Amino acid sequence: MGKASRGKRERSRDKAGQWTAASAARVAHRLREQSQRCLAGNPWVQMTLASNVNNVIAELHGVLLHSDLGDMADRPEGLEWDAALSMTLGKQGYRPPWPRAAGEAAAWQIRQIGKLLRQAEVLVISPAAHAAVMAAAATLEPADVSTLDRDRDILVPTGLLVLPEPVVVVNRTGSLSDSKAFGWQFITQHQILPTAQYPGVRVTTFMDRDGPVQPTGWRQAVSQARTSGSPLPPLMPDGMYGMRGDACLAEESSEMLADLSEHHRQLQKALIQASQWRSEPVPEIGEWGGGRVEDSYDDFVGRYMFAFWRLIAQGVTAVGPSQGASGVRAAAIVGDGSVPRDLDVRVIRLAAPSPRPSDTAGEMKRVYHHRWPVRMHKVRQWYPSRQEHRVIWRGPCCARGGRR
């Protein structure tokens, strides 16, 4: 929960660009290092995140006041406010007591994002594999995401995935953001309804500061921040989400999952109404190859990451050889004593059964310059050896891209 979109208008993009693993690795390292340098102590980032936290918690609190929770005769005083904090900050891994000031919560978020950028293993994903993840994510219901088992499904506990191009997302207020990267960290979630701690994953979304969506107001903010000596990071923190990672709904019936998904949608519809005061008309924009993503229920990030992790576990996508980022140097020890990750970047591609005879140069020379539709359908597959159901995908993957 928690989008801080800037309502940017999409401008024309370079459609002639060609993706290679080597160039993607260099770009990913540059973005990570530049964003890390621009993040700490940046008042513009602090102000943006504080505004986001304040809006999200206030709107959720208002919805809870008019819910069944607010009708409880014996509820403790302030329960709705604590519930709103637990459903946002608690899910993100903030241990109670939760802060009462949005600025304090934003400062905590910046510290967590800084730690992520220092320690994350960097991954890049090919356009073809990204298209497969987008297709798989489109099949998911909200409750499916709570079947995630982080210890089995997630490749590394701290990672930063840089996309081949920004995804233009239309948020519930009608504003636009262009998501360029997703970072994740293993956490413990803290909840009050019921009082419990759960294994979870904190996912941070990053906008592309220089991406395809560029309204006048955003360009002015970027210019003012640069002039002030505190330039915005090229990977601009946009939202922070908490995902449960203990497969809590893995054995629930399909009927129960459908019912829980509907409850999620009803809550999000109420939040859409609560956020109408800051809504914006959705501008007409040019489409990227896959189109823009309508995210009225505020769950695209969770669906994308769930599909990404599960497709790797299923073998539809594969982790290829690491790519080095030549010319990049990192300090041996950072300020908090932690050691940065090494300079290699893992490459995520569609899994191929075997190389073609014509692939004389090998996988490392593949260049993507076309995009085709990918169609997939979701099933809940029973695994007798494990006595459990798991979400998997079937269907054609037709988005491998051209090669030369």
BELCORMO-V931182 format. One record per pair of residues at least 24 apart in sequence whose C-alpha atoms are under 6 Angstrom apart, sorted by the first residue. I is the first residue (numbers start at 0). J is the second residue. D is the distance in Angstrom with one decimal. If there is no record, write none. Layout:
# BELCORMO-V931182
i=(I & I)
j=(J & J)
d=(D & D)
This chain:
# BELCORMO-V931182
i=(0 & 1 & 1 & 1 & 2 & 2 & 3 & 3 & 3 & 4 & 6 & 6 & 7 & 7 & 7 & 7 & 8 & 8 & 8 & 9 & 9 & 9 & 9 & 10 & 10 & 17 & 17 & 18 & 18 & 19 & 24 & 24 & 25 & 34 & 34 & 34 & 37 & 41 & 45 & 48 & 49 & 49 & 49 & 52 & 53 & 56 & 58 & 59 & 85 & 89 & 89 & 89 & 90 & 90 & 91 & 91 & 91 & 92 & 92 & 92 & 117 & 118 & 118 & 119 & 119 & 119 & 120 & 120 & 121 & 121 & 121 & 122 & 122 & 122 & 122 & 123 & 123 & 123 & 124 & 124 & 124 & 125 & 126 & 127 & 127 & 128 & 128 & 132 & 132 & 135 & 136 & 136 & 136 & 141 & 142 & 142 & 145 & 145 & 146 & 146 & 146 & 146 & 147 & 147 & 148 & 148 & 148 & 149 & 152 & 152 & 153 & 156 & 156 & 157 & 157 & 158 & 158 & 167 & 168 & 168 & 169 & 169 & 170 & 170 & 171 & 171 & 172 & 173 & 173 & 173 & 173 & 174 & 177 & 178 & 178 & 179 & 179 & 179 & 180 & 198 & 198 & 199 & 199 & 199 & 200 & 200 & 201 & 201 & 202 & 202 & 203 & 203 & 204 & 204 & 205 & 205 & 205 & 205 & 206 & 206 & 206 & 207 & 208 & 208 & 267 & 315 & 316 & 316 & 316 & 317 & 317 & 317 & 317 & 318 & 318 & 319 & 319 & 321 & 365 & 366 & 367 & 367 & 367 & 368 & 369 & 369 & 370 & 370 & 371 & 373 & 373)
j=(240 & 55 & 238 & 239 & 237 & 238 & 51 & 237 & 238 & 176 & 174 & 175 & 175 & 212 & 213 & 214 & 212 & 213 & 214 & 211 & 212 & 213 & 284 & 211 & 212 & 367 & 368 & 366 & 367 & 366 & 324 & 344 & 324 & 232 & 233 & 234 & 232 & 229 & 105 & 105 & 101 & 102 & 105 & 101 & 101 & 83 & 273 & 83 & 190 & 188 & 189 & 190 & 188 & 241 & 201 & 240 & 241 & 186 & 187 & 188 & 339 & 339 & 340 & 157 & 158 & 159 & 158 & 340 & 158 & 159 & 344 & 160 & 344 & 345 & 346 & 160 & 161 & 346 & 162 & 346 & 347 & 348 & 163 & 398 & 399 & 348 & 349 & 306 & 307 & 306 & 302 & 303 & 306 & 260 & 256 & 260 & 246 & 248 & 246 & 247 & 248 & 249 & 244 & 246 & 244 & 245 & 246 & 244 & 308 & 309 & 308 & 184 & 185 & 183 & 184 & 182 & 183 & 291 & 291 & 292 & 293 & 294 & 294 & 295 & 271 & 295 & 278 & 278 & 279 & 280 & 281 & 279 & 206 & 205 & 206 & 205 & 206 & 207 & 205 & 244 & 245 & 242 & 243 & 244 & 241 & 242 & 240 & 241 & 239 & 240 & 238 & 239 & 237 & 238 & 234 & 235 & 236 & 237 & 234 & 235 & 237 & 234 & 233 & 235 & 296 & 350 & 348 & 349 & 350 & 347 & 348 & 349 & 350 & 346 & 347 & 346 & 347 & 345 & 402 & 402 & 400 & 401 & 402 & 401 & 400 & 401 & 398 & 400 & 398 & 397 & 398)
d=(5.1 & 5.9 & 5.0 & 6.0 & 5.9 & 4.6 & 5.2 & 5.1 & 6.0 & 5.1 & 4.0 & 4.5 & 5.6 & 4.8 & 4.8 & 4.5 & 4.6 & 5.1 & 4.8 & 5.0 & 3.6 & 5.8 & 5.8 & 5.2 & 5.7 & 5.7 & 5.3 & 5.7 & 5.3 & 5.3 & 5.9 & 5.8 & 4.9 & 4.3 & 5.6 & 5.7 & 5.0 & 5.8 & 6.0 & 5.4 & 5.0 & 5.1 & 5.0 & 5.9 & 5.5 & 5.9 & 5.7 & 5.9 & 5.2 & 5.7 & 4.6 & 5.9 & 4.9 & 4.6 & 5.4 & 5.9 & 4.5 & 5.6 & 5.5 & 4.8 & 5.3 & 4.9 & 5.3 & 4.9 & 4.4 & 5.7 & 4.7 & 5.9 & 5.9 & 4.9 & 5.2 & 4.8 & 5.4 & 4.7 & 5.8 & 5.6 & 5.0 & 5.1 & 5.9 & 5.8 & 4.5 & 5.4 & 5.8 & 4.9 & 4.7 & 5.1 & 4.9 & 5.7 & 5.6 & 5.9 & 5.1 & 5.1 & 5.4 & 5.1 & 5.5 & 5.1 & 6.0 & 5.6 & 4.1 & 6.0 & 5.0 & 4.5 & 5.2 & 4.8 & 5.0 & 5.0 & 4.7 & 4.7 & 5.8 & 6.0 & 5.5 & 5.8 & 5.6 & 5.5 & 4.6 & 5.5 & 5.4 & 5.0 & 5.8 & 4.7 & 4.9 & 5.7 & 5.1 & 5.8 & 5.9 & 4.3 & 4.2 & 5.8 & 5.1 & 5.8 & 5.1 & 5.9 & 5.3 & 5.7 & 4.5 & 5.8 & 5.4 & 5.3 & 5.2 & 5.4 & 5.9 & 5.5 & 4.3 & 4.5 & 5.8 & 5.1 & 5.7 & 4.7 & 5.8 & 5.1 & 5.8 & 4.5 & 5.4 & 5.3 & 5.3 & 5.1 & 4.5 & 5.2 & 5.7 & 5.0 & 5.9 & 5.4 & 4.9 & 6.0 & 5.3 & 5.5 & 5.5 & 4.2 & 4.8 & 5.6 & 5.5 & 6.0 & 5.0 & 5.7 & 4.7 & 5.1 & 5.9 & 4.5 & 5.6 & 5.1 & 5.0 & 5.3 & 5.9 & 5.5 & 4.8 & 5.4 & 5.7 & 5.6 & 4.7 & 5.3 & 5.9)
